[in-house]
Amino acid sequence: MSSGWSANDHKSYSNPPSAAEKRARHDSGNKVTVVLGAQWGDEGKGKVVDLLATESDLVCRCQGGNNAGHTVVVDEKEYDFHLLPSGIISTKCISFIGNGVVIHLPGLFEEIDKNEKKGLKGWEKRLVISDRAHIGNITINNSHLSVSVFDFHQALDGLQEVQRQAQEGQNIGTTKKGIGPTYACKASRTGLRICDLMADFSEFSSRVKKLVQQYQSMFPALKVEVEGELKKLKEYAERIRPLVRDGVYFMYDAIHGSPKKILVEGANAALLDIDFGTYPFVTSSNCTVGGVCTGLGIPPANIGDVYGVSKAYTTRVGIGAFPTEQLNAVGELLQTRGHEVGVTTGRKRRCGWLDLVILKYAHMINGFTALALTKLDILDVLEEIKVGVAYKINGKRIPYFPANMEVLQKVEVEYETFSGWKTDTSAVRKWSDLPPKAQNYIRFVENHIGVPIKWVGVGKSRECMIQMF
């Protein structure tokens, strides 16, 4: 496979460059630009990545799996991505799936096939997969829990949700894509990685069977059809073999080779982070900036700009606290006008006013250098618009975002109210052409958070992103 790198970009460990060719000691190499969700996901990260990918040499995914869903519109064609980096559309850059991602191989190729029909071409020359990425399992075959080896993590996800519902009266509201069980395997050191699939297949098969037996002992209802699926997996192994690289060395090469623009596409979002999100109603990976380093194998010194993406209002899918949620006509209007349905799950998203408390919290963790504020046009028809600016407990403002969900459920939100602009902004392409009331809304947001807004989105396509600076 041609990776798109020149011979000069690949320096051998055994033949280091001469002293004259070495970088200065203070030069840590190319910086990576990071795009992260600043709310509960579905903010429009793919659109920002697509915009930046047109000028990038390398676009990377660092965490998550098929539980992510990004929609990108190019030339009036709508592409849906779950595992592939959104940058795969750009013919001028390489797309890299890092070690922090959990990969479902049948799902990956199904995604490629669907997007090929929409016009995606030449992906096999532009896609690289880390050998340290874990193999995840997703699609269920039928309703009887008789599943393939690809599917048992997904089946476990469903069984665990049923158990939570029975024992606690509520579930987490996962995507049931098997992401949690795959990361659990990783943490318990029983997981299977791409490098294992690339090595001795008989040894790999033995490990698969042991893993299945382990889960069947915990979940007797789980029945797995192993042999036929191992045969299919062997075929997938040969299909991806040309795409697999040592991910750490690949990224080291990219950072320390010739100057390159490197972009990292975060999946999920800050409030879904396993450590910093609204636990336990979160995903199973670190989708804040620390996950970039661990999910790609790069040093913190190589993190450059970190762009946070937020809607002009707030949404979340699934269960969990949502202080600014509007269970009324406003929420219904936002859901309908915004077409708020999950790309991955097909579930309707819950909707509410923009919450600046969670944006400030996301900034505390990620250190955003700029923000993208998307879907401003959805607010065009509102008479008045509210923004959550603080939380109160027992009538007193709190300066932090509560970790405990019972506490978060009880906070009182303090709002600022703005007059709506009542003007169609969907055709606006310059800041100066936005209605003054819309400009005031945007300036209030960036001043309150203390982070400049670099883009304002007023539609689906990349042309609908107004660049501020």
C-alpha positions, 0 to 999 in steps of 0.5 A: 500500500502506498502511504503517501509519505516520501522516503525522506519521511521514513528514517530508520532507527538503526540509521539515525540522521547525522548531527547536522540533520537533527532538529534543535533540542527545543524542537519537539516536531510537528504539532497535532491539531485536535478537534473535540466535542465539548458537550454530550456528542453530536456537536458537528465535529465531523464538519469541522474536521472535514473543513480542516482535513482539506489542508491536512496531510494526516487525520487520526482517530484516537478513541471510541469505536462504532458508537461514534457517528459523524455526518459530513456533507460534501457536494450535496452528498451526505457521508456517515462515518463511525470508524473511519476518520472523517478526513478519509473524504480528502484525497490529499491526506492519510487517515489513521485509526490509532491504538485507542480505537476499538475496531469491528472489522466487518463493520469497518468494511461495511462502512467503507462499502456504503460510502463507496456507493456514495462516491468514496474512492481510493480509500485503500491508499489512504487508510492506516490502522495501528497494530495495537488497536483492539478488536471490537464486536458489534452486529447481532445476528438474531434475537436468540443470543446465538451470535458470531465471534464478532458479535459477542461483545455486543450481545454482552452489552445488551445482556448487561443493560437488561441486568441493570434494568432488572437490578437497579430499575434503570440502564445506562442507555448505551448504544449496545455496540459492544464498546464497553465490553471491548474496553473491559477486555482491554482493561482486564488484559484478555483483549485481542488486538490487530497485531494478534490477528496479524501473527500466528492465527492458530494462537489467535484462534485459541485466545478467541475460544478462551475469551468466549468460554470466559464470558459464557461462564458468566452469561450462560445464555450466550451462545457463540458460533466460533469456527465459521466466524474464525474462518471469516476473520482469517479472510478479514486479516488478509484484507486489512494486512496491507493497511496495518502499521506499527502505530507508535512508529508511524506517528513518530515518523509523522511528527518528526519527519518533514513538516506536516499538518496533522489533525486528530478527530475526537469521538464522543465528547467531554461529558461522555468521558469515562473519567470526567463525564456524567458517570455512569452515563458515559462512554468507555474511553477518554474522549478529552485531550488526554485520550489523544496522547494515549490513543495515538502514542504521542507526547503532550508536547506535540499537542497544538491547537485544541478546538472544542465543538459545541452546538448553539444549544444542547443535546444528549442521547440516552439517559443521564442528568441534563440540567438545561433540558427543555421538556416542552415546546422549545425542546420539541422545536429544537429536536424537529428543526435540528433533525436531532436523531442519533447517527449511530443509534437512530434515537431522538436526542433530548434538547435544551438551552445552551449550557455554559457551565458544561462548556467551561468545565470542558475547557478546564479539562481540555484547554481549548484554544478556540471553539466552533459553535454549530447549528446557530440557524436552528435558533432563527425562529425563536422569540427569546433564547436562554443560556445557562450560565451558572448552577445553584445548590440550595440557592447558592452558586457553585463554581464547579461541575458536580461529579455526583449525578444525584447532586447534578439532577437537583441543581437549579440553573441560572439563565441569561435571556436574549431576544431572538433575531427572528431572521434566516441565517442559513445563507449567511457566509460572513460574520458581518452579515449575521443579525446584530442579535445573533452576533451579541449571542455569539460574543456573550458565549465566547466572553463567558467561557473565555475562549474565542469562537473561530467558526459559526455553523449555519447549515450542514455543508462545509460552506455553511461554516463562517470563519471568524479569524 
